[in-house]
Amino acid sequence: MGRSAGFLAGLAALTLVVGNVFAAGAHASPSRTADEVRCAVPSGREFATAEPEQAGMDSARLTDALHFAATRNRLNVQVFRHNCLIGAGPSNAETGNVAWNIWSATKSVVSLLAGIAWDQGKLDISAPIDQYLPAGLGDAEHRSITVQNLLTETSGMKVGVLTEGATGVIPIDPNSAVQALGVPLDNPPGTAFSYSQRNVDLLAYVMELAVGEPLQQFAQRELFDPLGIERGDYYWARDRAGHTYGYAHLLIPPNDFAKLGLLVSNEGHWGAQQLVSEQYLRQARQPSATNKCYGYLFWLGPGCAELALSLPPDVYMMAGLGMQNVFIIPSLDLTVMWTGFYGNASQYGVTGIIQNTSELPHEFFRRLFAAFDEPPMPDPGPYVEPAIRLNPSQFVDANFVLAVFGGGPFAYPGCNVFSCLNYPLAPPFWDIAPGCAIMVCLGPGAPGIR
């Protein structure tokens, strides 16, 4: 949920490719000097590793950065340079293979799948969703929303970030996409950014209609299988109509989450395969007209969400509640993945922790950049926390919850907890995988890397 948002990742590491030996389909970074290593992306479970010194960094200072992150609730941390795993957090061996909710970083995975569908000619990003929705579903205003509006969070839907997602955490949603069509529009589509959870659930449904199969089936074949992410690794929640949530609730091990980040940092290449086109990823990293911080379900640039002001201008990220992040800095050929639950320090208590999420990245990257042989940024000094500016009305609107029960102004006609559009619904909790509960999957039979 929310823009802010892993827990558990161990990584073994082998296969080192030195000097000018490149993985098939991979790109050389402008920042890689002749004597720095470059690694192949993994063909199996284990990442290629290198010593920090082989990637132009100091081991002791990198270790200091990793241990700092571990003291701040970062349960799994992985640092890659030139595709090589050069740094791992002290608890990675215990946490790396356990599925953990990456919350709104799920949105970026949906974006990758939209790119694949677009590459295949199955999804027209510029088209109104009227082109895909069944006849009679939704009014003309909602049907005029384009796929691009959904990708850029400019559908115009009213927002209540926490209450939109609460009925997915407690899985009673009858049909999240249909519920989205009942949410009133505060703005005409395409005119304003509004961080809507239902927006991305609607996108996931539209994508299912466009590709002609369940989203997770498409995702497994076209994205996860090529990356070596097995079906038993993860749990991706679905509503009671059987549709996959787009806004959150992909519970995936950090070791697999890192692969998704490396795919993006390699411009959609994975070994010899081009899984997502460079053209789509370039578009996904372009700020939308309504928000310079947001592209196609990716956060962009310093000062945006968890992206500290002290980071290079080309930084972008996947981000989920509690600071589940993949940071990608192309100019440094650097990818950092971490999971955990908050851990940032604030003088304003819980409210400050929720709002001022760039404190932890600021302090971590200060230490990480100091580990470079040639620091890429001047030391910005200690983090200076801004004043609180949260608007509670952006987070809570009880009408989202009432709509689930068929009441209130946001209810879609004929959709409630008993049935939706005259179709019976699966019972609550029907789709929960063994051992999975909100944050994490643990215990015998639970999803995770074996």
Buried (B, 14 or more C-beta within 10 A) or exposed (E): BBBBBBBBBBBBBEBBBEEEEBBEBBBEBEBBEEEBBBBBBBEEBBBBBBEBBBBBBBEEBBBBBBBBBBEBBBBBBBBBBBBBBBBBBBBBBBBBBBBBBBBBBBBBBBBBBBBBBBBEEBBBBEBBBBBBBEEEBBEEEBBBBBBBBBBBBBBBBBBBBBBBBBBBBEBBBBBBBBBBBBBEBBBBBBBBBBBBBBBBBBBBBBBBBBBEEBBBEBBBEBBBEBBBBBEBBBBBBBBBBBBBBBBBBBBBBBBBBBBBBBBBBBBBBBBEEBBBBEEBBEBBBEBBEBBEBBBBBBBBBBEBBBBBBBBBEBBBBBBBBBBBBBBBBBEBBBBBBBBBBBBBBBEBEEEBBBBBBBBBBBBBBBBBBBBBEEEBBEEBEEBEBEEBEEEEEEBBBEBBBBBBBBEBEBBBEEBBBEBBBEEEBBEBEEBBBEBBBEBBBBEEEBBBBE
